[in-house]
Amino acid sequence: MIRRSTRLPSTRLIASRLWTAAAAAALVLTGCGTFGSGAARKGSVYQNERFAADETYSRLFDASVHDTCEAARRALLSQGYVINTATSDSITGAKRFQPGGEEHVEISFTIVCVPEGGGGKLATAYVSALQDRYSIKRSANSTSLGVSALGSISVPLSSTSESLVKIASETIPAGQFYDRFFALMQRLLKDQGTAEPPAEDKTGG
């Protein structure tokens, strides 16, 4: 008769197996922690929003709301921007660039003019510029052309269509870009203020 061994695993073997299992679990938890921290870093852009009073997305002008926004509109027009909407207290405009052969960039402005004080002679212009980047995407199209006079012969035709695909979008951070725009607005406001009104016709004719 063959007897089967009923000897239990030794204490050393059990301890080794437990240590291996614990090490594997630690590796899994470490990987999850690393992935989680990476995901958290990617989603923590909002932590850079300080909402401090020293940001330069706005500028106070010694002019009315209408004149301030008119200066902003003229500033955009003078630089080749296309005005999309224009009211007495808000302006939107955009301009397109092509820095590379297959890279396209569009900068769009949003300007809001708000009165300051009760006299209507001061206004703050809030300006935000958005930069969108596009890349050319090509896709091949194939069709067939049936020639009835020759029977059921089909001639394959191929073509390639191109389209712009947005690959990035970012609000331009405050800095010299906005300083130059506000400086141009200030100069245009000065020119508007020094312009003399047309003389009245007193001839009566």
VENGI-V212611 format. One record per residue. N is the residue number from 1. PHI is phi in degrees with one decimal (NA if undefined). NEAR is the number of other ideal C-beta (glycine too) atoms within 12 Angstrom. D_LAST is the distance of its C-alpha to the last C-alpha in Angstrom with 2 decimals. Layout:
# VENGI-V212611
n: <N & N>
phi: <PHI & PHI>
near: <NEAR & NEAR>
d_last: <D_LAST & D_LAST>
This chain:
# VENGI-V212611
n: <1 & 2 & 3 & 4 & 5 & 6 & 7 & 8 & 9 & 10 & 11 & 12 & 13 & 14 & 15 & 16 & 17 & 18 & 19 & 20 & 21 & 22 & 23 & 24 & 25 & 26 & 27 & 28 & 29 & 30 & 31 & 32 & 33 & 34 & 35 & 36 & 37 & 38 & 39 & 40 & 41 & 42 & 43 & 44 & 45 & 46 & 47 & 48 & 49 & 50 & 51 & 52 & 53 & 54 & 55 & 56 & 57 & 58 & 59 & 60 & 61 & 62 & 63 & 64 & 65 & 66 & 67 & 68 & 69 & 70 & 71 & 72 & 73 & 74 & 75 & 76 & 77 & 78 & 79 & 80 & 81 & 82 & 83 & 84 & 85 & 86 & 87 & 88 & 89 & 90 & 91 & 92 & 93 & 94 & 95 & 96 & 97 & 98 & 99 & 100 & 101 & 102 & 103 & 104 & 105 & 106 & 107 & 108 & 109 & 110 & 111 & 112 & 113 & 114 & 115 & 116 & 117 & 118 & 119 & 120 & 121 & 122 & 123 & 124 & 125 & 126 & 127 & 128 & 129 & 130 & 131 & 132 & 133 & 134 & 135 & 136 & 137 & 138 & 139 & 140 & 141 & 142 & 143 & 144 & 145 & 146 & 147 & 148 & 149 & 150 & 151 & 152 & 153 & 154 & 155 & 156 & 157 & 158 & 159 & 160 & 161 & 162 & 163 & 164 & 165 & 166 & 167 & 168 & 169 & 170 & 171 & 172 & 173 & 174 & 175 & 176 & 177 & 178 & 179 & 180 & 181 & 182 & 183 & 184 & 185 & 186 & 187 & 188 & 189 & 190 & 191 & 192 & 193 & 194 & 195 & 196 & 197 & 198 & 199 & 200 & 201 & 202 & 203 & 204 & 205>
phi: <NA & -91.1 & -97.0 & -84.2 & -73.7 & -110.7 & -73.7 & -78.6 & -59.4 & -71.8 & -62.3 & -65.4 & -66.9 & -63.8 & -64.3 & -64.4 & -65.8 & -64.8 & -66.1 & -62.9 & -64.3 & -66.0 & -64.8 & -64.5 & -64.3 & -64.5 & -64.2 & -63.0 & -65.5 & -63.7 & -61.8 & -63.9 & -64.3 & -65.1 & -63.0 & -63.4 & -66.4 & -64.7 & -62.8 & -66.5 & -64.9 & -65.3 & -97.2 & -103.1 & -62.0 & -62.5 & -68.2 & -81.2 & -79.3 & -88.9 & 50.3 & -86.9 & -79.3 & -94.9 & -68.6 & -115.2 & -83.5 & -139.7 & -151.2 & -89.4 & -122.9 & -86.9 & -161.1 & -74.7 & -60.5 & -61.8 & -67.0 & -65.0 & -70.0 & -65.9 & -65.5 & -65.0 & -63.8 & -65.6 & -63.9 & -66.8 & -61.9 & -68.2 & -105.9 & 87.5 & -79.7 & -93.6 & -79.4 & -88.7 & -137.4 & -148.7 & -127.3 & -68.8 & -131.2 & -156.6 & -139.5 & -131.8 & -155.4 & -147.6 & -145.8 & -110.5 & -130.3 & -136.0 & -68.9 & -133.6 & -61.9 & -120.0 & -115.8 & -124.4 & -130.6 & -126.6 & -110.2 & -119.2 & -105.0 & -129.5 & -126.5 & -126.0 & -108.2 & -124.7 & -70.5 & -124.1 & 79.1 & -98.1 & -84.0 & 74.3 & -105.0 & -126.2 & -149.3 & -108.2 & -101.8 & -100.3 & -125.1 & -138.6 & -118.9 & -110.8 & -112.0 & -109.6 & -111.7 & -126.1 & -129.8 & -78.2 & -113.1 & -106.5 & -136.7 & -89.2 & -118.8 & -124.5 & -135.4 & -127.0 & -117.0 & -87.4 & -106.0 & -68.2 & -66.6 & -102.4 & 99.3 & -101.9 & -76.9 & -116.3 & -102.6 & -70.3 & -121.2 & -125.3 & -146.2 & -122.5 & -106.2 & -120.1 & -146.8 & -89.9 & -117.4 & -70.9 & -114.8 & -162.2 & -148.7 & -152.7 & -75.9 & -64.9 & -68.1 & -64.1 & 165.1 & -64.5 & -57.8 & -74.8 & -60.0 & -65.4 & -66.5 & -65.0 & -64.7 & -66.3 & -60.2 & -62.2 & -65.0 & -66.8 & -64.2 & -65.3 & -65.7 & -65.5 & -74.2 & -87.4 & -69.6 & -83.2 & -68.1 & -63.1 & -67.8 & -76.1 & -85.1 & -101.2 & -78.0 & 79.1 & -107.5>
near: <3 & 4 & 6 & 6 & 7 & 6 & 8 & 8 & 13 & 10 & 10 & 10 & 13 & 13 & 13 & 14 & 15 & 15 & 14 & 14 & 14 & 14 & 14 & 14 & 14 & 14 & 14 & 14 & 14 & 14 & 14 & 14 & 14 & 14 & 14 & 14 & 14 & 13 & 12 & 14 & 13 & 12 & 11 & 12 & 11 & 10 & 11 & 12 & 11 & 10 & 10 & 10 & 8 & 9 & 19 & 24 & 28 & 25 & 33 & 22 & 37 & 23 & 31 & 27 & 30 & 25 & 31 & 42 & 40 & 32 & 37 & 47 & 35 & 27 & 36 & 33 & 20 & 19 & 24 & 14 & 29 & 20 & 27 & 19 & 20 & 24 & 18 & 21 & 24 & 27 & 37 & 26 & 32 & 24 & 26 & 20 & 19 & 16 & 15 & 12 & 8 & 18 & 20 & 26 & 27 & 28 & 31 & 29 & 39 & 28 & 43 & 25 & 36 & 24 & 24 & 22 & 14 & 7 & 12 & 17 & 18 & 22 & 33 & 27 & 44 & 30 & 41 & 27 & 33 & 23 & 26 & 25 & 24 & 24 & 21 & 20 & 16 & 14 & 13 & 13 & 14 & 14 & 13 & 13 & 14 & 14 & 12 & 9 & 7 & 10 & 8 & 11 & 12 & 14 & 13 & 13 & 14 & 13 & 12 & 13 & 14 & 16 & 15 & 20 & 18 & 19 & 17 & 16 & 17 & 18 & 24 & 25 & 17 & 22 & 15 & 12 & 22 & 28 & 16 & 19 & 36 & 30 & 19 & 27 & 40 & 26 & 19 & 30 & 33 & 17 & 19 & 26 & 20 & 10 & 11 & 8 & 8 & 6 & 7 & 7 & 7 & 6 & 6 & 5 & 4>
d_last: <138.46 & 135.18 & 133.82 & 130.12 & 129.07 & 127.74 & 126.98 & 123.76 & 121.18 & 121.88 & 119.92 & 118.57 & 117.21 & 115.48 & 113.88 & 112.66 & 111.05 & 109.36 & 107.99 & 106.59 & 104.86 & 103.38 & 102.07 & 100.43 & 98.76 & 97.48 & 95.94 & 94.16 & 92.79 & 91.67 & 89.79 & 88.09 & 87.13 & 85.67 & 83.66 & 82.44 & 81.32 & 79.48 & 77.69 & 76.86 & 75.42 & 73.17 & 71.82 & 71.37 & 67.91 & 66.63 & 68.85 & 66.50 & 63.69 & 63.89 & 60.75 & 60.48 & 57.59 & 57.34 & 55.97 & 52.70 & 51.11 & 48.53 & 46.41 & 44.57 & 40.98 & 38.91 & 36.03 & 35.17 & 36.67 & 33.47 & 32.83 & 36.52 & 36.72 & 33.51 & 35.21 & 38.29 & 36.43 & 34.85 & 38.30 & 39.91 & 37.30 & 37.66 & 41.40 & 41.28 & 41.93 & 40.82 & 39.25 & 41.13 & 39.61 & 36.84 & 36.07 & 34.79 & 38.37 & 40.28 & 40.15 & 42.70 & 42.86 & 45.54 & 46.46 & 49.46 & 51.83 & 54.89 & 57.13 & 60.07 & 60.92 & 61.71 & 60.09 & 56.65 & 54.91 & 51.94 & 50.33 & 48.32 & 46.37 & 45.96 & 43.76 & 43.44 & 41.34 & 42.69 & 41.33 & 43.53 & 43.70 & 41.73 & 38.65 & 37.18 & 36.76 & 39.84 & 40.77 & 43.77 & 43.50 & 46.64 & 47.11 & 49.89 & 50.37 & 52.86 & 54.57 & 56.15 & 58.53 & 59.32 & 62.04 & 62.46 & 65.15 & 66.68 & 68.65 & 70.59 & 70.28 & 72.92 & 72.84 & 75.00 & 74.16 & 76.56 & 77.25 & 78.56 & 79.66 & 82.11 & 83.41 & 82.87 & 81.91 & 79.34 & 77.46 & 76.45 & 72.88 & 71.83 & 68.42 & 67.14 & 64.20 & 62.42 & 60.71 & 59.45 & 61.58 & 60.58 & 63.30 & 61.93 & 59.23 & 58.65 & 56.16 & 55.35 & 56.94 & 55.02 & 54.94 & 53.03 & 51.25 & 49.37 & 49.06 & 47.11 & 44.80 & 44.16 & 43.59 & 40.90 & 39.26 & 39.37 & 37.74 & 34.91 & 34.41 & 34.23 & 31.63 & 29.54 & 29.90 & 28.94 & 25.81 & 22.78 & 19.94 & 16.59 & 14.50 & 11.75 & 8.16 & 8.05 & 5.40 & 3.75 & 0.00>
